[in-house]
Amino acid sequence: MKKPELLAPAGSIEKAKIAFMYGADAVYAGTAKLSLRSRAELNIDTLSETIEYAHSIGKKVYVALNIYAHDENYEDIESEVKRLKDIGADAIIASDVGVIEKIKEIAPDMQIHISTQANTVSLHSANFWYKYGAKRIILARELSKEKIEYIMKNKPKDLEIEMFIHGAICFAYSGRCYLSKYLANRCANLGDCAQSCRWQYNITASEVNNPDSVINVDFDEKGTYLFSSKDMCLINQIPAIIDMGVDSLKIEGRLKTDYYLATVVRVYRQAIDEYITLKEKGRENEFSAKKYYDELLKVKTRGLSEFYFSDDKNQDIHDLDGKNDNLEYEYGAKVVRKYEKLGNNIYIVEIKNKLSIGDKLQVLYPDNINLNEFTIEKLYDEKNDEPIDTINPGIKGQLVKIYIPYDNLYNGIIIRRKK
């Protein structure tokens, strides 16, 4: 049975390595100036290193040049396409026909993936892009299951289809929004979105001829978040998506933390693998997404929604209270290496939140979803090996030595702290 590609975001080379370790088959990245994630940390040097590393372990890197470009952008676009060709990017993600023309002119062998920004919502559009040289279409997030299924059944056989399965949804149609530019002079379509749709708003109305007749519109003491969308979550739909034959399943979030990335990639990797294994044994009805959904709730997230996948009239898409929180768990630490001088199972870890003797931690193994929980019994100062009771992450990269009752941890393993 065909296994879909699991595609994860890579805001930095460290995050790319985390994504690969936790099961991503490929990552997508932006460039410094010419993608819709200009604030991500990859520059051309670290992007080259990321591509080299990915290819060394049989993985892929796709790079976004998905802005709608003005004429003054094209000198940079030409040089960027040449660089991406030279460093071996596996594909360029684009939406502007002018940019696509430049890619075809400068790097004719480069795979072109049509960005979700092009809002492809029909078989007709998919066929157009295929004739225009596209290897893959990234579908608009507004499509229902039935519409995706229709495209899958009728598209050219060698045209790949990619769809989003998890992450933030832009209030604007296919992410094409000008609200941030209008309110904060930070243009979303040039990669500098201020996320104005997530802001708290107090809205009033008044009669045309009576400006003093102020009426508050749909708000409580916290204001209203009428623009703020819930996050997409299609973990319950993994069987349907795989059965349709979608080629690539995409997770959104190039600016998210290592913890978010590891948690979400790990969940979808294991869900995909479990369903395919059961399907091949004729036991697909035994698949349950509940344990995976419960894991996704352990990262900081807005409300979760299937958006329009199951119902193109779905109204459960707005995060009305503006919350972006997880009350039970937080990023605890990341394993750096083993430290044998103090005895067995002592590890040097980079801490992300306060750790104290007695705290409950959970190890996120890439290859199983089971809880590996332990209580902190021993902490040691990273510099002098002296026992300590607690440590705060006062500086970026703060290290501590900790006893973990498992002997098979390695660099990059994420540890979750139960609050």
C-alpha positions in Angstrom: 0.0 0.0 0.0 1.2 3.5 -0.9 2.6 5.4 2.1 2.1 9.2 1.9 5.0 11.5 2.5 4.9 13.3 5.9 6.0 16.9 5.3 7.1 19.1 8.3 8.2 22.7 8.7 11.8 23.6 9.2 12.4 27.1 10.6 16.0 26.3 11.3 18.5 23.4 10.7 18.0 22.3 14.3 14.2 22.0 13.7 14.8 20.2 10.5 16.9 17.6 12.3 14.1 17.3 15.0 11.5 16.8 12.3 13.5 14.1 10.5 14.3 12.3 13.8 10.6 12.2 14.7 9.6 10.8 11.4 9.2 13.5 8.7 10.1 12.3 5.2 10.7 15.9 4.0 10.7 19.4 5.3 9.9 22.7 3.7 11.7 25.9 4.5 11.5 29.6 3.5 14.2 31.9 2.3 15.2 35.1 4.1 13.3 37.5 1.9 11.2 35.7 -0.7 8.9 33.4 1.2 5.9 33.8 3.5 8.0 33.0 6.5 10.8 35.7 6.4 11.2 35.6 10.1 12.2 31.9 10.2 15.9 31.3 11.0 17.2 29.7 7.8 19.6 31.7 5.7 21.2 30.5 2.5 24.2 29.0 4.3 22.2 27.0 6.9 19.7 26.1 4.1 22.6 24.6 2.2 23.7 22.7 5.3 20.1 21.5 5.9 19.8 20.2 2.3 23.1 18.4 2.5 22.1 16.8 5.8 18.7 15.8 4.5 20.2 14.1 1.4 22.7 12.2 3.6 19.8 10.4 5.3 17.6 10.0 2.3 15.2 12.9 3.0 14.1 15.9 1.0 13.9 19.7 1.4 11.5 21.9 -0.5 12.0 25.7 -0.5 9.3 28.4 -0.7 9.6 31.3 -3.1 5.9 31.8 -2.7 5.5 35.6 -2.5 3.5 37.5 -5.1 6.4 39.4 -6.5 6.7 43.1 -7.5 9.1 44.0 -10.3 11.7 45.2 -7.9 11.8 41.7 -6.4 12.9 39.9 -9.5 16.6 40.5 -9.3 16.6 38.8 -5.9 14.4 36.0 -7.3 16.8 35.3 -10.1 19.8 35.0 -7.8 17.8 32.9 -5.3 16.7 30.4 -7.9 20.3 30.1 -9.1 21.4 29.4 -5.5 18.7 26.9 -4.9 19.6 25.1 -8.0 23.3 25.0 -7.0 22.7 23.8 -3.5 20.3 21.0 -4.6 16.9 22.0 -3.3 14.4 19.2 -4.2 11.7 21.5 -5.2 10.6 25.2 -5.2 7.2 26.1 -3.8 5.8 29.0 -5.8 2.5 30.7 -6.6 3.2 33.7 -8.8 3.2 32.9 -12.5 6.1 35.4 -13.0 8.2 33.6 -10.4 7.3 30.2 -11.9 8.4 31.5 -15.4 11.8 32.5 -13.8 12.2 29.1 -12.2 11.5 27.3 -15.6 14.0 29.7 -17.3 16.8 29.5 -14.8 16.4 25.9 -13.4 14.4 23.9 -16.0 15.0 20.6 -14.2 13.8 22.0 -10.8 10.5 20.5 -9.5 7.8 23.1 -9.1 5.2 22.7 -6.3 2.3 25.1 -6.6 1.8 26.8 -3.3 -1.5 26.8 -1.3 -1.3 30.6 -1.9 -2.4 29.9 -5.5 -5.7 28.6 -3.9 -6.2 25.6 -6.2 -9.7 24.4 -5.4 -10.6 22.5 -8.6 -9.5 19.8 -11.0 -9.5 22.3 -13.8 -6.9 24.5 -12.0 -4.8 21.4 -11.1 -4.8 20.4 -14.8 -3.7 23.9 -15.8 -0.8 23.9 -13.4 0.2 20.4 -14.6 0.3 21.5 -18.2 2.3 24.6 -17.0 5.0 22.3 -15.6 4.0 21.7 -12.0 5.1 18.5 -10.4 2.9 18.9 -7.4 -0.2 20.9 -6.3 -0.6 22.0 -2.7 -4.4 22.2 -2.4 -6.2 25.1 -0.8 -7.2 24.4 2.8 -10.8 25.3 2.1 -11.5 22.0 0.3 -13.8 19.3 1.6 -13.1 15.5 1.5 -15.4 15.0 -1.4 -13.7 17.7 -3.5 -10.2 16.3 -2.7 -11.4 12.8 -3.6 -12.8 14.0 -6.9 -9.4 15.6 -7.8 -7.5 12.5 -6.8 -9.6 10.3 -9.0 -9.4 12.4 -12.1 -6.0 14.2 -12.0 -3.1 13.1 -14.3 -1.5 10.1 -12.7 2.0 11.7 -12.3 0.7 14.9 -10.8 1.3 14.8 -7.0 -1.2 16.2 -4.6 -0.2 17.7 -1.2 -2.7 18.8 1.5 -2.4 20.4 5.0 -3.4 18.1 7.8 -2.4 20.2 10.9 -1.6 23.7 12.1 -2.8 27.3 12.1 -5.4 28.4 9.6 -5.3 31.9 8.3 -8.6 33.8 8.5 -8.1 35.0 4.9 -8.9 32.8 2.0 -5.8 30.5 1.3 -3.8 32.8 3.5 -3.9 35.9 1.2 -4.5 38.7 3.7 -3.8 42.4 3.9 -5.0 43.1 7.4 -1.6 43.0 8.9 -0.2 45.4 6.3 -3.2 47.8 7.0 -3.0 47.7 10.8 0.8 47.2 11.4 2.5 47.9 8.1 3.8 44.3 8.2 2.8 42.6 5.0 1.7 38.9 5.3 2.3 38.3 1.6 5.9 39.3 2.1 6.4 37.0 5.0 6.1 39.5 7.9 2.5 38.9 9.2 1.8 40.5 12.6 -1.1 38.0 13.0 -3.6 40.8 13.4 -6.4 38.2 13.1 -5.4 36.9 16.5 -5.6 40.3 18.2 -8.3 41.1 20.7 -10.9 43.5 19.4 -13.6 45.6 21.0 -16.3 46.3 18.5 -19.1 48.8 18.7 -22.0 49.8 16.5 -24.2 52.9 16.4 -27.2 54.2 14.6 -26.5 56.3 11.5 -28.1 59.4 12.8 -27.3 58.9 16.5 -23.6 58.4 17.1 -24.1 58.3 20.8 -26.2 55.1 20.6 -23.2 52.8 21.1 -23.9 49.1 21.2 -21.2 46.5 22.0 -21.0 43.7 19.5 -20.4 40.1 20.5 -17.8 40.5 23.3 -17.2 39.8 26.9 -14.6 41.1 29.4 -11.8 39.8 27.1 -13.2 41.4 24.0 -13.9 39.3 20.9 -11.7 37.2 18.6 -14.0 37.0 15.6 -11.1 36.9 13.1 -9.1 34.2 15.0 -9.4 30.7 13.5 -9.0 27.5 15.3 -6.1 25.3 14.3 -6.6 22.5 11.7 -6.4 19.0 13.0 -7.2 16.0 10.7 -5.8 13.2 12.9 -9.2 11.5 12.9 -9.3 11.6 9.1 -5.9 9.9 8.5 -7.6 6.7 7.2 -9.7 8.6 4.7 -6.8 10.7 3.5 -4.5 7.7 3.0 -7.3 5.7 1.3 -7.7 8.6 -1.2 -4.1 8.3 -2.1 -2.9 11.9 -1.3 0.8 12.0 -1.9 2.0 14.4 0.8 0.5 15.3 4.2 1.7 18.7 5.4 2.1 20.1 8.9 2.1 23.9 9.3 4.4 25.8 11.8 7.9 27.0 10.8 7.9 29.4 13.7 6.8 26.8 16.3 9.1 25.3 19.0 11.1 22.1 18.8 8.6 20.7 21.3 5.6 21.5 19.2 7.3 20.1 16.1 8.4 16.8 17.8 5.0 16.2 19.3 3.0 16.8 16.1 5.4 15.0 13.7 5.6 12.1 16.1 1.8 11.7 16.4 1.2 11.8 12.6 4.1 9.6 11.8 2.9 6.9 14.2 -0.8 7.3 13.2 0.1 6.9 9.5 2.3 3.9 10.1 -0.2 2.2 12.4 -3.1 2.6 9.9 -1.1 1.3 7.0 0.1 -1.7 9.0 -3.5 -2.5 10.0 -4.8 -2.0 6.5 -2.3 -4.4 5.0 -3.5 -7.0 7.5 -7.1 -6.3 6.7 -7.7 -4.9 10.2 -8.1 -1.3 9.4 -11.3 -1.1 11.4 -9.2 -1.5 14.6 -7.6 1.9 14.0 -8.4 4.5 16.7 -7.1 8.1 16.6 -8.0 8.9 20.2 -4.6 8.3 21.7 -3.0 10.5 19.0 -5.6 13.2 19.4 -4.9 13.2 23.2 -1.2 13.7 22.5 -1.9 16.7 20.2 -3.7 18.4 23.1 -0.4 18.4 25.1 1.2 21.2 23.1 0.2 24.8 23.2 -2.6 25.2 20.7 -5.7 27.0 19.9 -9.0 25.1 19.6 -8.8 22.3 17.1 -11.1 22.0 14.1 -11.4 19.9 10.9 -12.2 23.1 9.1 -14.1 22.3 5.9 -12.7 18.8 5.3 -15.7 16.9 6.8 -18.3 19.6 6.2 -17.9 22.5 3.8 -20.6 24.4 5.8 -18.8 23.9 9.1 -19.1 26.9 11.5 -16.9 25.4 14.2 -13.8 27.2 12.9 -13.5 30.3 15.1 -11.4 30.4 18.3 -13.8 32.8 20.1 -12.0 33.2 23.4 -8.5 33.8 21.9 -6.8 31.1 24.1 -3.5 29.7 23.0 -2.7 27.5 25.9 -2.1 24.0 27.3 -2.8 23.9 31.0 -1.1 20.5 31.8 2.2 20.2 29.9 5.1 22.3 28.7 8.5 21.9 27.0 10.8 20.6 29.7 14.2 19.9 28.1 16.1 18.5 25.1 18.7 15.8 25.5 22.3 16.9 24.5 24.3 13.8 25.4 25.0 11.2 28.0 27.4 12.1 30.9 29.0 8.9 32.4 31.2 10.6 35.0 28.4 10.7 37.6 27.2 7.2 36.9 24.6 5.4 34.8 21.8 7.2 33.1 23.0 10.8 33.8 22.3 13.1 30.8 23.2 16.6 30.0 20.0 18.4 28.8 19.2 21.9 27.6 16.4 23.2 29.8 13.4 25.0 28.4 11.4 25.7 31.6 12.1 25.5 35.3 13.0 22.0 36.5 13.0 20.9 40.2 13.4 17.7 42.2 10.0 16.0 42.3 8.8 17.2 38.9 7.2 14.7 36.6 8.7 14.4 33.1 7.9 12.4 30.0 10.3 11.3 27.3 9.0 11.6 23.8 10.5 8.7 21.9 10.3 9.0 18.1 9.2 5.3 17.6 6.4 4.8 20.2 3.5 6.8 21.5 3.5 5.2 25.0 4.3 7.4 28.0 7.8 7.1 29.4 7.2 9.1 32.6 9.6 9.6 35.5 10.1 11.8 38.5 13.2 14.0 38.8 15.3 12.5 41.7 18.7 13.9 40.9 19.9 17.2 39.3 23.5 18.3 39.1 25.1 21.7 38.2 26.4 21.5 34.7 29.7 23.1 35.5 30.8 21.6 38.8 28.6 18.5 39.1 27.3 19.6 42.5 23.7 18.4 43.4 21.0 21.1 43.1 17.3 21.2 43.9 16.1 23.4 41.1 17.2 25.3 38.0 15.7 28.1 35.9 16.4 28.7 32.2 18.1 32.0 32.8 20.0 32.0 29.5 19.4 30.5 26.1 21.1 27.1 26.0 21.1 26.7 29.8 22.3 23.1 30.6 21.9 20.8 33.6 22.8 17.2 34.4 19.9 15.0 35.3 19.2 11.4 36.1 16.8 9.8 33.7 16.0 6.1 34.3 16.4 5.1 30.6 19.7 4.1 28.9 18.8 4.7 25.3 18.4 8.5 25.0 20.4 10.5 22.4 20.9 14.0 21.1 17.7 15.8 20.2 15.2 13.7 22.2 12.5 16.0 23.6 11.4 15.8 27.3 8.0 17.1 28.3 7.3 18.5 31.8 3.9 17.9 33.5 2.9 21.2 35.1 
